[in-house]
Amino acid sequence: MCGRFTQIRPWREIHALYRLTDKDAERNTAARYNIAPTQDVPFVHLDQEGAQVVSEGRWWLVPHWAKELQSKYPMFNARSEDAEKKPAFREAYKAKRCLIPADGWYEWTNGDDGGKDPWFIHLADGAPFSFAGLWAYNTNAEVTSCTILTAAAVSPIDQVHNRMPIVLSPEHYDAWLDPATAVSDAKALLSENLGSSFEFYRVGREVNSSRTGNDPGLIERIE
């Protein structure tokens, strides 16, 4: 799963991953060290003309048919194995696939004292990347929202958790975003997961609280 992630790198590095329109090339963004579900995040998708654009959306998908904002089910992640069959994600999977920029995420293991020990997972050079995601617009709640697709963890991430977000290979961004790509073909792209390229280290438990904000100390290594 993915329950927290980071967007630390400057926007100029993040936007270089995509083919954004001029209006989206420059954004005044602050570093975020502890993004939690239900917070707004930027995501990249195609507009009606087929251009890549950035929107802001709630990280907890609200299906277009939902009557209210809240759901008793966690909707910030979607299992890639069957998301295309689930009523909550089926329509988004067909026509509203997206990319969610990040440069790290957290997972937890059980500590010797019974507490939860967080681990920061990132690329060796700290470079930004993209989670494969889905998005929706709900007219009842007037809310734009998104979710991150997950899969079984690969080595070395499986040392800290049995699930992981899908980090899509950049060469497949265009096909993933394109609604003309059939659902079966889009699903096949998710096997191009860059998970084995990541490494991790332990960080302090301050990150365990979603109320802990943008403190660079959250990603400091604990030996």
N, C-alpha and C positions, 0 to 999 in steps of 0.2 A: 504494500500500500504506500501511499504518500500522504502524510498528515501535516507536514510542514516543509516549506522550502525557502530558498533565498533568491533575491535579485540584487546582487551587490555590484556587479560590473557596471560601468557607465553605459548610458543608452547608446552611445556611438559604437560600442562593441557589440551590443545586443542587436541593434538594427542592421548591422553588417551581415547577419545571418540570413536576412530576408531581402525581398525585392519590393520594398515599401514605396508608396507614393511620397512625393516631396513633403506633403504636410505631416507625414508620420516619421520623417527622417530625423527630425529634431524634437526632442521631448525633454522637459526639465524633470528628471526623476531622481529621487533620493534612494540611497542604498537601503535595502530591506533585508533584515537578518532573521526574521521569524514570521514569515507569512503563514497565516492559519486559515482553515476553512471558514467560509462566509465573508472573508475580507475580499475587497475588490482587487483584481489583478489584470494586467494587460494581456491580451491574446491576439494572435495574428490569424486572419481569415481572408476570404475573398469577398469583395463587394459585388454588386450586381453586374458590374462591367468586367469582372474577372481580375481586378487588380488586388494585390495584397495590401491590406489595411490593418490598423490596430484599433481594437475596441477595448473598453474596460468592462469587466463583468465580475459578478459575484462568484467566488470559488465554492460553489455548491449548486449543482445544476438544478434549475427549476424547469421541468418539462413545459412545453408550450401549452399543454392542455390542463396543467395543474390549476386548481381553483384558489390555492393560497400559497404563500411563500414557504411555510414550514412543511417539513416531511419527517415522518418517524424513521425513515431510512436514511443512512448516510449517503449523500449524493456527490461528495467531493472527489470520489474515485469511481471508476467503472471497470469491471473486469473485462479485459480484452477478449477472453475466451468466448464470451456469449453476449457482449454488450449490444451487438447488432440485432439480437432477438428480444431484448427487454423493452417493454412499452416505454419506460422512462427515457431510453436512449435511442430507440430504433429510428425515429425520424431525423434526429441530429446526425446519426451515423450516415444517413443517406446524403444529406445536403449541407450539414453544418459542422464539418470537421475543422479543427483549428490546431494551432501550435502555441504552446504556453512557454515563454522564455524563462529560463532559470539559470543558476550557476551552482546549485547545490541543493541537497535536501537532507533531512534528518530521519534516522530510524533509531529504535530503542531496543536494548537488551535488559534482562533482569540483573540488577546489582546484587552483590553478596548480602547487603543489608535489607533486601526486599524492595528497594527503590528502583526506579527506571533510569538507566544510563543512556544518554543520547550519543549518537555517532553522526558526524558530519560527512556526507558522501559527496564527492566532487571529482572533476577531472584534475589530473596532475598539475596542469598549468593554470587552473582556475578559470578556464575559458567558459563562456556561456554556451548553452545548448537549448534544445526545445523538447518539452514533453508533448507527446501526441495527445490531443484532447478533442472534446466535443463541446459545442455551445448551443444556446437556445435563447429565444426571446419570448417571454411570457406577457401577453397583453393584459391578463387579469391583474397581475401584480406590477406590471410595467417594469420588469426587471430583465436585464441581460445577465446570463450566467454561464458557467463553464465547469467542466470536470476533466480530470486527468485519467487516462487509460493506464491500467496496470497489468502486469504479467507475473509469472513465476520468476523469482529472482535467479540470476545467473551468478557464477563465481566472478569476483569475490564477494559480491553483495549478499549472497546467501549465508554468509557467516554471521550477519547481523539480523536478517529478516528473510522470510520465505517469499515475500512479494516485493515488487519494485515498480516504479513508474516506467513507462516506455519512453526512452530517449531515442527519438527517431533520427536516422541517418539523414544529413542534409540533402543528399542526392535524391531523397524521396519526398522532400517537402512539397514540391509542386503537385505531384500525383496525389498525395494525401489530402491536400486542400481542395483539389478540383472535384466538384460535385459530379462531373462526368465520369470520374473513376468509379466503377461498379463497387458495391459494398464488398463483394468477395475479393476483388483485387485490392481494395483498400486494407482489408483485414490482413492479406498476405504481406503487405508492406510492414506491418507491425513486427514481423520476425526480424526486421533490420534494426534490432535494438542494440544500442551502444553500451549496454550495461557492463560488459566485461572490461571496458576502458576506464572504469572508475576506481577510485581508492577512497579510503575512509580513515578517520581517527576519532577518538573519543573527545567530547566536549563537556562543559559543565551543565549541571541540571537546571540552571536558570532558564534554559530554553524550553524546559518542560511546561512552563506556563505560557499560554497564548497571550497573556497580558504583558509579557516581557517584550519590549519593543525593539527599536533599531539600535542595538548595542553591538559594536564590533567585537566586544569580548565574548559574544555568544559562540563564535567560531574558533576561539583560542584552543589549542591542543592541550589535553590533559594526558600526561605520560602515565 
